[in-house]
Amino acid sequence: MEKVSIYDTTLRDGMQAEGVSFSLEDKLAIARALDDLGVDYIEGGYAASNDKEMQFFQRLPEQGLKHAKVAAFGNTRRADTRVEDDLSIRSMLASNTTVATMVGKASEMHVIHVLGCSLDDNLTICADSVSYMKQKGIETIFDAEHFFDGYKANPEYTLKVLTAVAEARADVIVLCDTNGGCLPDEVYAITQAVCRHLPGAEIGIHTHNDTDCAVANTLAGVRAGARQVQGTINGIGERCGNANLCSIMANLALKMGYQVITPEKIQGLTEISRYIFEIGNLSPVGQMPYVGHSAFAHKAGLHVNALRKAKGSYEHIDPDTVGNERRFLISELSGKSNVLAALEKTQVAQDKVLAQKVLQRVQDLENEGYQFEAADASFDLLVKKEMGTFVPSFDLIKYHVNVEERGTGDTITEATVKLRVGDEIEHVVGEGDGPVNALDAALRKSLIQFYPGIKDMHLFDYKVRVVNAREGTAARVRVIIESRDKTSTWGTVGVSENIIQASWLALVDSVEYKLNKDARE
């Protein structure tokens, strides 16, 4: 298998995404996770931009990275500055990493109108910067900024830039679709032309997603001869994002036969995807290929029936290959096949009487406003109740929520929960930012001494939807809560005319599912 090296720039390009900001500790934790995944390069950050970036490099030796090389990012020298005096060059050297990635202009338009120097001067700037780094014993990666747009406008000049840095002994020359406007056929043809022009040079590819083609463009670049790919986990990045390494690594390894990370590490793609979403406080993209929560979710009864007979009938790979799982969605449109498939986990998949009973209950509840597609945990509990095997972990005696607005403008929310756990009564008060947060706090406080594992669980998403809007303020609302612990994620649902009661129903299901799951494990 031919090797394609994986260069991750989540910690630099990914941080340019709107709404994304990693703390120093976040960056160090992500670096450890990427190293464990097995990527070849981790771009640590723009060394000259701020103190946090430099602190990241200073803390690296403590992290115990075993595989990945960490690259410091910076610019080629300024036109009016000697290379040894340039701040960006000096900062990359001060980071004490063994790899420097420097970005240089490869577009005639950018050289003239942005950099403000002559075309020949830019060739000297790029060559000087690479040569100086190589003299310092640093592995040097040259990112040719705006390369593809520059090539389309003036191919002769862009190739001169690449030739200059190749002669200065750049280790990898990366072709960048900086504006993200290219299509796969263009990327393939231009990359192929570069590989023919610079035989023996290692060529990389760095694409952005402004045409929704970043992954396809990267794969086209590899087909044309590029042997390093740059991107970010989940494709996070400026504007429309970068090339998504989760999809790229899966496609290269599973579809195209290249060696990227080891097969057992490919199984970690779903985990790293969800980890980056969580640590970045971002909502996961359910429809993301390979790693999304919906990537192997099936709703159509015809599909589910076929999948129960032949696992590959409506899936292009086994979900386990990338650490994901097959899901069968339950709704009022479901047939028996969906319910029987969902019952496989409970090992009663052949019980057609139970399947019909569950299906009827699902249809009745969905007529009231429930929806189980995003509430797998509530469906799991529903099945147990229909089977007669559900044993509640606690019984509610009463709860009360009080919202007090003071003259100072402060709002105080308190929830009182009274429960019976076995033979004991717990009566506690919790405070929160709102009614649901306060109820969650009180419920946890009531249960933690009986079920310590509840401390590992937290709610990470809360959605409310009006079911019958024409009823106005008396309308039913559907509350969906998503929860997670150290090993898994699950959804629960509650419906009521009272938003607090709907939230309580979903919250109780979430806690019950967690406690039942812990008991099984």
N, C-alpha and C positions, 0 to 999 in steps of 0.2 A: 504494500500500500504506500502510495506516495504521500509525503508529509506536506500539510499546509499549516503554517504556524498561526496561532490565534493571538491577536493583539487586542486587549480589552482597554477601552478608553472611557469606561463608565465614570471613573473618578475625575475625569477632566471634561471631555465632551459631554458626558451624561449630565454633569452638574450645570451645564448651560441650558438645560431644559427649564421651561417656565414652571415655577413652583417647587423646584428641587433644590435642596440645600443640605449637604451632608456635613455633619460636625466632624471634628478631627477623629473622635472615637468611632463615628460611623465609617469614615474612610478606612481606618485601620481594620475594622471588623470586615468590611467588604473585601479588602485586600486579602485577608486570611481566607475568606470564603472562595474567592477567585483562585487563589493558589491551590486550595483543596480540590477545586473543580479540575484543575490541571491546565489552565490557560498558560501560554508560553510567555506572554508579556502583559504587564499591568502598567498602564500609564498613570503615574501617581498624581500628576497635576502640573500646573504652570508654575515652575519653581520661583519665578520672579514676581508673581502677582500679589502675594500677601504672606503674612507670617504663618498662617495656618498651613499653607502648602509646604513651607519649608519645615515646619514642625513635623509634618507627616513623614518627610524623608528622614528627619532626625530620629524619629521613633521606630523606623523600619527594622533596625537590627534586633529590636526586642520581640518582633512578631514571629520569628521562627519560620519564615517562608521556606518551603522545601523545593519548589519547582520553578515558579515564575521569576523572570527577571523584571525588575521595576524600572521604568523609564521616566526620566525627568523631561518635561516638555518645555520648549522655548522657541524663540525666533532665530533666524540667521542674524548676523550683526547688522547694526544700523549703517546706512550708507555713509554717514559722516563720522563713524567711530571705528577705531582699530579693533580688530577681533578680540585681542587680549583685554581690552578695556570695556567691552560691551557688557551691559548689565545682565541681559538675558543669558549670554554665554557664561558669564561668571557665576550666575545663579545655578545653572545646570551643573557646572563643575562643583559648586559648593554643596550640592545635594548628596554628593558622595555615592551616587549610583553608578553602575557600570554601563548604563545605556542612556543615550540622549536622543530624543526625537525633536528635530528642529523643522519648523515650517518655513518654506521659502516660496517666493513668487515664481509661478510658471506660466503666467498669462501676460502677454504684451500689454494689454489694457491696464492691468493692475500695476505693472512696473511703471508705466508712464504716468498714470493718473492717480494712483494711490501711494506707491512708494516714492514717486517723484525723482527718479534717476534714469540714466540711460539704460538701454537694453544690455549693452556690454558691461556696464557697471554692475548690473544685477547678476550677470554670470560670475563676475569676480567675487561678489558678496557671497553667493551660494557656495562657490568652490572654496573660498577662504574659510568659511565657517565650518564646513565639513572637514577640510584638511586639518584645521586647528584641533578639532575634537579628536580626530584620529591620532594626531601626534601625542595627545594626552592619554592615549590608550583606551578611549571610550568607544564602545560599539555605537555606531551612528546610523540613525534612521532618518531619511530625508522625506518629509511630506511635501509633495509638489502641489501647492495650493492652487485651486482653480485650474487644475491641469486639463481636464476634459474640455471645458469651455475655451481655454487658451488654445488647445490643439485645434479645435474646430475653426477658430479665428485665424491662427497662424501656426500650423504644425511645425514648420521649420524652426521657429524660435523655441517652442516648448521642448523640442528634441535637443536643441542646443543646451538648454538648462539641465536636462537629464544627463547629457553627455558630460557636462562640466562636473556635476556631483559624482558621476560614476568614475571619472578620472581622478577625483579627489578621494576615491576609495570609500564612498558611502556603502554601508553594509546592506541596506535595503532602500530601494527607491519606491515611494508609495505614490500612486496616482490617485488624486483626490477629486471627487465630484462634489466640490464644496457647496455649490448652490443646489445640488440635488436635482438638476433638471434633465439629466440624460436618461436615455432608454437603453434596455439591454443590448440591442443590436449595435448601438453606437459604442457602448463600453467594450463589447467583445472586439469589434473591429479595431478600435484605437489601442486597446491593450495588446492585441496581437501585433499591431504595427510597432509598438514600443519593444516588445520582446524580440522582434526580428532586428530592430535597430541596435539593441543592447544585448547581444547574445551572451549568456553567462551571468548577467546581472540578476540579482534577486529583486523581483518586482512585487509590490504590495498594492492593495486596493482599499480605498476608504470612500464610502458613499453615504449620502444623505437621502432622506426619504420624501423629498418634496413632490415627486411624481408617484409616490407609493411603490417605487421600484427598487428600493435600496437593497433588499435581499436578492432580488433577481439580478440586479446590476453586479453585486458582489460575486454571485455564482457565475455570471457571464465572464467576469474578470478572471476568475480561477480557470474556467474552461479555456480562456485565451492564453494562460500561462502565468498568471499571478500566483505566488506561493506564500504570501502573507495576507491575511484579511484583518481589517480593523473594524471595530464596531462596539456596541454597548449591549449590556444585558437588557432585554425587553425593548431595545431600540430607543431608549430615552435619549433626548438630545434637543438642541435648539430647533426652533420652528416645528417642523413635522417629525423631527427625530433623526437618529442615525440608523445604520443597518443593524438589525436585531441579531445578535450573536446566538441567541437560543435557536432560532430558525436556521441560521447559517451552519452552525455546528452539526445540528441534526441532519440537515440536507447533505452536507459534505460527507459525513460519516455513513449515513444510512442509505442515501440515494445515489451518491456519486463515487463512493468507494475510496475516499481519501482518509488518511490518518490525521486526526485532529487531537482529540483527547481520547483516553482509553475507553473501551466499550462500557466498563463498569461505571466510569465517570459520566458517560452520556446519560445514565439513569439519574444523575443529579441535576439535570437541566430544569426540571419542574421545580425542584426545591430552591435552586439559586434564583429562578425567576420570581418566585413568591417572596423570597427573602429580600430581594432588592425592592420590590414593591412595598414591603412592610417597613423596611428601614428608611425608605424615602418618603413614608407616609403617603403613598400613592394608591389609588384604587386599582386593583388588579384588572387586567383586560381579559374578560372571560373567553372571548373568541380568538385569542392569540393561538396561532398554530402550534402544535406539539405540546405546549406547556399550559395553555389556558384551561380554566375550569370547565369550559364547554367544548374543548377540543375533541373529546370522545364522548359527548353527550348525545343521546338518541331519544327522539320523541315519537317519530312516526311508527305506528304499530307494525307496518310492513317491514321496516328496517329492523326493528327489535326482534321480530319473529325470525328473520333471516340470520341475525347475529347469534341468536340462541342455538341455531343449527350449525352455523359456520362462522367462526369469530372474525374472519377476514372479509366477510361479505360486504360490509359497509364501513370498513376502517382500512386506512392505507398502511398502518403499522400496528403492532401490539402496543397499547398504551404503556405497559410496564417498561418498554425499551427506553423511554425517556422519563420514567418515574411518575407518570400520570396514571389515571384510572378511568375505566369505562363507567359511564353513568347512564341509567335509564330514567327518563323523565316521566313523571306521573302527572296527568291532568285529566280534565273531564273528557278530553278527546282520546284518552288512552284506551287501548283494547286490553284483553286479558294477557296478551303477550308481554306488554310493558310491565304489568303487575307481576306476572310470573317471573320475568327477568329480574325485577327489583327484589323479589323474594328469594332469589338464589343465595343471597348473603345469609339468610336465616335458615337455609337448608330445608325449606318447605316448598320449593319451587313446583313440585308436582301436585300440590294440593289445590286443585282447581276450584273447589268449593270455597276455600279461604280466599283465593284470588278474586272470585266473584264478590265475596263479602267485602273485601278491601276496596275493590273497584267501586262498588255501590256507595261505600262510605266516602270515598274520595269525591265522587260525583255529587253527593249530597252536600259535602262541605264546600266544594267549589261553587255550588249554587248559592251558598251563603256569603261567598266572597273570598274563600281561602284559595291559595295557589301553592302547589307543592314543588314546582320546578326548581325554585331557589331555596326550598326548605326540606332538604333531604333528611335532616335530623327529625323534624316533625313527622315526616312520613314513616321513618323507622319506628318512632314511638307509637304512631297510629297502628302499625302492623302488630306490634307487641300487645296493644290494647285489644285488638280484634282477635288475637290468638289467646288472650287471657293470661299472658305471661308477664304483663307489666306490673311491677311492684313499685309504687311511688317512694322516693327517697325521703319525702317529707309531706306533711299535710298543712295546707294553709288554714289558719284560724281567721285572720283578718289582716288587711293592710290599710294604711291611711297615708295620704300624701297632703302636705301642707305647703303652699307657696305664699310667702310673706314679702310684700314690697314695702320697704321702709321709706321714710321721708328723705333720707339721704340719697335715694336712688338705687340702693343696693337691693337685690332680690335674694332671699334665702329660701332654699327648697329643702324640706325634710321629709323623709319617708319612714313610717313606723311599720314594722312587719312582725306579726306574731305567728309562729309556726310550731307544729308538733313534730319532733324527730324521735321516733320510737316512743318512749315513755316520758320524754323531757319536753318542756315548753321553753321556747326561746322568744323573747320579746325585746327587739332592739330598734335603734334609731340610726338612720344613715343620712348623711348630707350629700348633696350633689349639685351640679350645674343646672339641673332640670329634673322633672319628675322621674324620668326613666333612669337617669344616672343615680338619683337618690335611692330608688327602689333596688337597683342593682347593688349599690353599696350595702344597703340594709340586708338584702338576701344573702350576700356573701358573708357578712358579719355573723348572720344567724347560723350559717352552715359550716364555716371553716373549721371549727373545733371537731365536728363530726366527720367532715370530708376534707382533709388538708389539701388534696389534689386540686381543689377548686381555685387555689391561688395561682395555678399555671394558666388558667383560662381568662381570656379577656374578649370583650366585644370590640370589633373593629369596623363595623358598618351597621347603620340603622336607616331603614327606608320606610316611608309612610306613603300610602296611596289611598285616595278616596275611591271606594268601590262603586257606590251609586250616587254620583255627584248631584243628581237632580233633587235629592232629599235635603240639600243644603246642609245646615249645621247638624241635622239629625242623621246624616249619612253614615254608613258604615265605613270604617277605615281598616286597611290591611297593613300590618306592621311586619316587616321582614328584618330579622336580626341575623347578622353573620358573626360568628365567634370562631376563635381558634385557641389552640394550646400549642405545646411544643411539637406535636406530631401531626396535627390535622386541622382541617377547617370544616365548619358545618353551618347550615342555615336553618332557621326556625321561623314559624309564622303564627300570628295571632290576628283575629278579626273581631271587631266589636263596634258598636256605635260610640263607645267611649275609648278615646285614644290611649288613655292610661291603662284601661283593662286589656285592650289589644296588645299593648306593649308588655304587660305583665304575663299574658298567656305565652307570648313568644319568648320572653325571658325565662319563664319556668321551663318551657320545653328545652331551651338551650342548656340550662343547668342540669336538668334530668338526663339529657343525652350525654353530657360530659360525665356525670356520675355513673351512668350505666356503662359507658365506654371504659372508664377506669376500672370498674368491677370486672369487666371481661378481660382486661389486660393484666 
